[in-house]
Amino acid sequence: MASLPQPRRPRRQRNNWGYDGIQVTDDLNMGAVYDLGIGKVASEALAAGVDLVLVSYDPRQVYRAVYGAAAALTDGRLTAENLVASRQRLNEFLIGITQRQ
């Protein structure tokens, strides 16, 4: 997936291509998106249907991503339905992993 997904790309992968697995962003600390603001980019990615946002090597940046997602949930840019669907996909992924062991 590109560093900054187009808003409909994750949904297109699910709806048109039949992909039902988890989707993860590239590192939000990368220069391509860092200047846009980690909170803004994290909330946009989650609202677009991404299941996990990756924030590596600087753990303090995680708080910005969480704050951005919480603000988006509060103002309606991110819906609870998005988060519930992501949680379901992540749970199914984890169940699949544990069953293979």
Rosetta silent file (secondary structure, phi, psi, omega in degrees, C-alpha in Angstrom):
SEQUENCE: MASLPQPRRPRRQRNNWGYDGIQVTDDLNMGAVYDLGIGKVASEALAAGVDLVLVSYDPRQVYRAVYGAAAALTDGRLTAENLVASRQRLNEFLIGITQRQ
SCORE:     score description
SCORE:     0.000 S_00000001
   1 L     0.000  147.389  179.589    0.000    0.000    0.000 S_00000001
   2 L   -65.063  161.587 -179.981    1.227    3.519   -0.681 S_00000001
   3 L   -56.232  -40.976  179.170    2.547    5.655    2.155 S_00000001
   4 L  -125.179  101.912 -174.816   -0.669    7.666    2.208 S_00000001
   5 L   -67.019  142.440  171.055   -3.640    5.630    0.959 S_00000001
   6 L   -64.309  146.311 -173.417   -6.283    7.278   -1.113 S_00000001
   7 L   -54.046  -30.269 -176.443   -9.449    7.318    0.999 S_00000001
   8 L   -98.302   -6.714 -175.478  -11.195    4.668   -1.069 S_00000001
   9 H   -58.741  -50.317  179.380   -8.249    2.342   -1.768 S_00000001
  10 H   -59.891  -39.818  179.062   -8.696    0.038    1.284 S_00000001
  11 H   -67.241  -38.200  178.531  -12.439   -0.234    0.639 S_00000001
  12 H   -62.065  -40.762  178.937  -11.824   -0.917   -3.057 S_00000001
  13 H   -62.814  -37.093  179.479   -9.474   -3.747   -2.135 S_00000001
  14 H   -75.499  -47.655 -173.189  -12.153   -5.233    0.081 S_00000001
  15 H   -79.420  -51.299 -174.414  -15.181   -4.654   -2.154 S_00000001
  16 L   -83.375  -34.248 -175.390  -13.902   -4.973   -5.724 S_00000001
  17 L   -99.503   -7.018  177.837  -10.990   -7.330   -5.220 S_00000001
  18 L    74.422   17.270  178.946  -12.515   -9.498   -2.501 S_00000001
  19 L   -78.091  125.007 -178.513   -9.650   -8.927   -0.070 S_00000001
  20 L  -121.818   13.690  179.027  -10.845   -9.566    3.480 S_00000001
  21 L   -85.335 -176.327  179.687   -7.561   -9.601    5.388 S_00000001
  22 L   -78.414  153.603  176.585   -6.042   -6.950    7.586 S_00000001
  23 L  -125.391  133.950 -175.737   -4.509   -3.805    6.152 S_00000001
  24 E  -126.213  139.037  176.294   -1.582   -2.004    7.781 S_00000001
  25 E   -73.871  166.350  165.992   -0.075    1.371    6.913 S_00000001
  26 E   -75.366  175.027 -177.029    3.559    1.935    6.240 S_00000001
  27 E   -62.413  123.877 -179.751    5.450    3.732    9.016 S_00000001
  28 L   -75.044   -5.910  173.900    3.792    7.068    9.787 S_00000001
  29 L   -85.187   -0.431  179.779    7.180    8.452   10.868 S_00000001
  30 L   -69.895  150.016 -178.412    8.305    8.388    7.228 S_00000001
  31 H   -58.607  -30.509 -176.702    9.063   11.700    5.594 S_00000001
  32 H   -62.731  -27.885 -177.830    6.334   11.252    2.991 S_00000001
  33 H  -125.055  -14.660 -174.586    3.597   11.657    5.600 S_00000001
  34 H   -56.702  -43.547 -177.321    5.295   12.880    8.775 S_00000001
  35 L   -68.057  -16.892  177.049    4.950   16.562    7.886 S_00000001
  36 L   -77.611  -17.946 -178.825    1.198   16.109    7.413 S_00000001
  37 L   102.863  120.636 -176.639    0.887   15.178   11.087 S_00000001
  38 H   -61.207  -40.172  179.380    0.815   11.664   12.462 S_00000001
  39 H   -62.425  -43.102  179.912   -2.564   12.192   14.153 S_00000001
  40 H   -65.240  -46.907 -177.689   -4.153   13.440   10.936 S_00000001
  41 H   -67.686  -40.018  178.267   -2.693   10.670    8.801 S_00000001
  42 H   -61.781  -45.388 -178.537   -3.566    7.952   11.340 S_00000001
  43 H   -66.339  -39.163  178.420   -7.170    9.091   11.569 S_00000001
  44 H   -65.252  -41.271  179.537   -7.510    9.328    7.776 S_00000001
  45 H   -64.280  -45.220  178.963   -6.048    5.847    7.296 S_00000001
  46 H   -63.860  -40.682  178.607   -8.367    4.311    9.897 S_00000001
  47 H   -65.786  -28.640  179.329  -11.372    6.103    8.418 S_00000001
  48 L   -78.858   -8.407  177.447  -10.398    4.747    4.992 S_00000001
  49 L   111.077    4.003  175.489  -10.582    1.187    6.335 S_00000001
  50 L   -70.693  143.767 -175.737   -7.002    0.448    7.374 S_00000001
  51 L   -92.377  -33.615 -178.978   -6.898   -1.817   10.430 S_00000001
  52 E  -136.554  138.979  172.591   -3.544   -0.924   11.976 S_00000001
  53 E  -107.804  136.899 -176.545   -1.325    2.127   11.736 S_00000001
  54 E   -99.222  123.015  174.708    2.409    1.616   12.117 S_00000001
  55 L  -128.140  106.124 -174.210    4.393    4.091   14.197 S_00000001
  56 L  -111.228  165.713  172.690    7.942    2.853   14.669 S_00000001
  57 L    59.429  -13.074  174.941   11.173    3.872   16.376 S_00000001
  58 L  -132.935   90.886 -174.385    9.732    6.811   18.357 S_00000001
  59 L   -59.771  -22.156  178.877    7.186    5.518   20.867 S_00000001
  60 L   -65.468  -25.555 -178.745    6.159    9.070   21.839 S_00000001
  61 H   -70.719  -19.563  179.115    4.571    9.476   18.402 S_00000001
  62 H   -59.134  -38.052 -179.236    2.019    6.778   19.245 S_00000001
  63 H   -62.124  -36.570  177.731    0.218    9.283   21.477 S_00000001
  64 H   -65.942  -40.035  178.453   -0.241   11.635   18.520 S_00000001
  65 H   -65.352  -44.520  179.318   -1.739    8.823   16.451 S_00000001
  66 H   -64.272  -42.927  179.037   -4.102    7.815   19.266 S_00000001
  67 H   -62.083  -43.464  179.111   -5.113   11.431   19.870 S_00000001
  68 H   -62.688  -41.555  178.563   -5.806   11.944   16.161 S_00000001
  69 H   -66.731  -41.439  179.269   -7.918    8.802   15.978 S_00000001
  70 H   -64.749  -40.894  178.394   -9.852    9.754   19.130 S_00000001
  71 H   -64.216  -40.919  178.994  -10.517   13.255   17.785 S_00000001
  72 H   -65.645  -37.191  177.126  -11.717   11.797   14.480 S_00000001
  73 H   -66.202  -40.832 -179.657  -14.026    9.410   16.336 S_00000001
  74 H   -65.417  -41.475 -176.081  -15.412   12.284   18.400 S_00000001
  75 H   -93.873    3.678  172.797  -16.111   14.551   15.427 S_00000001
  76 L    92.101   -1.043  176.823  -17.461   11.806   13.157 S_00000001
  77 L   -71.166  -24.427  176.504  -14.614   11.500   10.623 S_00000001
  78 L  -123.070  133.182 -177.323  -14.034    7.978   11.984 S_00000001
  79 L  -104.184  155.244  175.633  -16.983    5.788   12.887 S_00000001
  80 H   -61.436  -32.349  178.759  -17.371    3.166   15.554 S_00000001
  81 H   -61.933  -38.826  176.286  -18.447    0.791   12.764 S_00000001
  82 H   -58.828  -46.796 -176.721  -14.998    1.180   11.159 S_00000001
  83 H   -68.728  -38.183  177.994  -13.328    0.257   14.424 S_00000001
  84 H   -64.449  -43.265  179.016  -15.644   -2.679   15.111 S_00000001
  85 H   -63.342  -40.893  177.845  -14.995   -4.070   11.609 S_00000001
  86 H   -64.358  -43.622  178.946  -11.245   -3.680   12.113 S_00000001
  87 H   -60.274  -40.025  178.908  -11.400   -5.393   15.488 S_00000001
  88 H   -62.965  -45.765  178.765  -13.292   -8.293   13.904 S_00000001
  89 H   -62.734  -41.374  179.344  -10.696   -8.682   11.138 S_00000001
  90 H   -66.272  -41.071  176.961   -7.858   -8.531   13.662 S_00000001
  91 H   -61.639  -44.552  178.852   -9.552  -11.100   15.909 S_00000001
  92 H   -62.494  -39.079  177.460  -10.063  -13.440   12.949 S_00000001
  93 H   -62.068  -46.853 -178.603   -6.418  -13.000   11.986 S_00000001
  94 H   -65.929  -38.597  176.989   -5.239  -13.827   15.524 S_00000001
  95 H   -62.791  -43.334  178.407   -7.534  -16.853   15.727 S_00000001
  96 H   -61.318  -40.188  179.018   -6.157  -18.088   12.414 S_00000001
  97 H   -64.530  -45.869 -177.043   -2.576  -17.677   13.642 S_00000001
  98 H   -69.766  -29.104  178.510   -3.197  -19.574   16.879 S_00000001
  99 H   -72.968  -24.129  179.691   -4.992  -22.409   15.071 S_00000001
 100 H   -79.382  -16.666 -175.868   -1.982  -22.953   12.794 S_00000001
 101 L   -82.129    0.000    0.000    0.392  -23.470   15.723 S_00000001
